[in-house]
Amino acid sequence: MAKPYFASGGPLALSHRGFSPEGLENTLTAMEAALELGFRYLEIDVRTTSDGVVMVFHDERLERVTDGAGLLADHSLAELSSVRIRGVEPIPTLAEVLERWPDARLNIDIKDDASVQPFVDVVEQAGAHDRVLVASFSDRRRLRVLRLLSRPTASSAGMAVNALLKVMSPLGLTGWAARLARVDCLQVPRHYRGLPVVTAGFVRRCAAAGIPVHVWTINERPEMEALLDLGVSGLVSDRANLLAEVMRGRGHWPLVD
């Protein structure tokens, strides 16, 4: 049975780090912009400060997108309070995002081991089990989180399990392997190292096993249309405005209850 996170009918549209052509990724402003476009699902990343506060931030270091420097993990919440993304927006905490938008569904990529217990604590305190999906490139990290949570929570496969399910798919073992790995969906690139991942057969076999396939990061209309025609269950995009147009044109919107 699908977890409550997947309650929306039709393919899911996920806005990658919110929506900000100005590069204000993973900020409250970017998330608000995506939600105003009609998105219900946001893909975000989290890392944890030196004093155990879960922040919505992608990179290990601050330099690429902020006016700060060094590892985020080496800074306390107080030290990060003056840091600004593109010199404009503060780095939000996961707790404030969950509190601000109680109806939004969050696809959360847990970027470091230090975030495991603090992330669990935030989800438990907010009672957000049904509106988050636990993701990580590390299946070990992902499974640690799932074991610590008090209630079942949606989860997508990491790199190792994605590869395993791709190999096992032609053998008809997709569903069995997904259940064993505590996986509710696969989130994959269309190609990996030049090899096709998302093929008609793969999508068909995953669908037969009850495993949705979400594809990232898709930013061009023809590719969005082609993947939806193929039957994928979700798309992740930086160009939320374009994805909204495509989804609306195919009769899948509005997605907000």
N, C-alpha and C positions, 0 to 999 in steps of 0.2 A: 504494500500500500504506500502511495506517495506521501511524503511528509508535508505538513501544512505549508512549508515554504514554497512549494510548487503549486499552490492553489489556483493561480491564474490560468485561465484557459488559453490554448494556442501557444505558439512559440514565444519564448521570453526574449525581451530586449533588455540588455544590461549596458548601462552607461559606464564606460571605463574611467575610473577615478573622477566621477562626476562629468561635467561638461564645461570646458573653458578653453576657447580658442586662444585666449591670452596666456595659457599655461599655468593657470592657478589650480593645478591638479590636487585632488584629495582635500580641497578646502570646503568650508561650509557654503561659500558662494558658488562653487562648481556643482556641489550636490543640489543646492536650491535650483540652479539653472536646469539641471536634468529633470528634476521633479516637476518644474513648471512646464517642461515640454511634454509631460505625461508619463514619464518613466516611473515605474514602481520599484524596479530593481537597480541597485547601484553596486558596481564592483569597486572595492576599496582595498587598501593595504594597511597593515598595522605593524608597528615596532614599539618597543617599550623603553622608557627613560631609565636613568640610573636609580631613580627612586620608585620604580615599579608602576608607572602610569602608562597606559596603553594609548599611543598616539596614532592618528591616521596619517601615515607617511610611507612612501615607497622605498626610497633609497637608504642604503646603509649610512651614507654620509649626507651632510646638509648642503654642500656647496652647489650642486647642480640647480636646485630650484629655490634656494633661500639665500638670505644675506648673512647666514651664519656659517660656521666652519666646524669640521670635525665629525666624529661619529655621533649620531643621535643618541645612542645608548650610553655615551659618556656624559650626557647632559641631564640635569634634573628638570622637572616640570617648570620650576621657577626660572631656571636658566633659559629654557626654551620660550618663555612667555614674551620675550622681546624679539624673538626671531620671526621674520616675515617671509612668506613665500612670494617670490618676485618682488620683495620689498613692500608688499601690500597686505597680505592675508596671514593671520596666525595659523599655526598648526593645530588642528582640532584634536580633542581627545575622543576616543571611541565612546565613552560614556555620554558625552554631550551630543554626539550624533544620534545615538539610540534614544536619548531623551527628547531631542528636538523633533524627530520624525518617527513617531511610534508606529506608523503604518507602512513605512518603507521596508523593503527586504534588502538585506545587505549580504553581498557575496564577498567574504573577507579572507584575503590572502595573508596568512600569518607568516611574517618574513623572518623571524628569528626565534631561537629556542627560549630566550628570556621572556618572550611574550606568552608562553603556554599557560602558566598559572594565572598571571594577571588578566589575560583574556578570559579565561574561565570565570574568574571572579566577577568581571564586568558583566558577562552574559548572565550569570546566576543572579546578581544583584538586580539587573534590569528585567529578569524573567523573559529574556529575548530568544529563547531556544527555537521558537517556531518562525522567527523572522531573520535568522542568520543562516548562512551556509559556510561551513568551515572548509577553507581551502589552503593548500600549501604545496609548493613544489616538493617538499619533504613529506613522504607518507608517514615516516616515523613521528614527525612532529604533529601531523594531523591526527594520527591515532592516539597520541598522548592526550591531546585536547579532548577527543571524543570519550576516552576512558574517564576523564576527570569530570565531565559534565554530568549533572544529575538526571538529565532527561535526554532522550534521543534528539539529535540535531542533524539537519541535512549536511552532507559533505560531498565534495568532489575529489576525484583521484589526484594524487601527486604524479610526478614523472614516472616513477617505477611502476606503479599500478596501471597508469595509462598505457605504458609499453606492454605490460603483461596482458592487458585486456585486448590490445590491438592484435597481439600474437595469437591469443586464445579464441578470438572472435570466429575465425573460420571453422574452429572445432566445435562450435555450438556451446562453449563453456562460459560465455560472457556473463550471464546471470549468476551462475554459481560463483565465479571468481569475484564479481562485484559484491555479492553478499558476504563472502569471506573477508573481503577487504574493507567492509563497511562503507561502500560507495553508493551514492544515490544518483550521481550523474558523472559524465566525463566532460571535462573542459579542455579542449585541445586546439592546437594550431591547425590550419588547413594542410600545411606541409611542415615536415621537420627534417632539417638537414638535406633538403632536396627531395625527400621521399613523401609521397602522398599519405596523409593520415585519414582525412575525411573523404571516403569514397561512398558510392551508392550502396555497395554491399555492406560496408562497415556500419553505416547509419541504419540500414534495414535490419541487420542482425542485432544491433543494440536496441532498436525499437521493439523487436520481437521479445527481447529479454527484459523489457521494461526499464531500460537505462537511457535517459535523455542524453543527447550529445549537444554541447554548447561549443561554439567555435570562436576563437579570439585571434588577433584583434582585427576586425573586418571594417575597413574604412571607405570602400568604394561600392557604389550602387550595384553595378553588374555582379560583383561577387556576393553581395548580400542577397540579391534576387536568386542567383544560382544556388546558393546554399539552402535557402528556404525552399526552393523547388526540389532540392534533393531530400528534404524532409528533416533537416536538423531542428532541434528543439529550442535552440537559443543562439543569439549572436551577441558578442561583446564588441563595442565600438567606441573609438574616440570621438567620432562624428555623430553625436547623439541626435542632432537636428536632422541629419540625413537618414539615420536609422528610423527615426520617428516618421519621416515621410514615407519610407518604404513600408513600414508596418501598417501605417494608416491606409496606404494605397491598397494593401492586401486584406483590409478589413479586420485587422487584429487589434485595433485601438478603439476606444481608450482602454489602457490596462490598469488604471487606478480605480479601485472600488469606490 
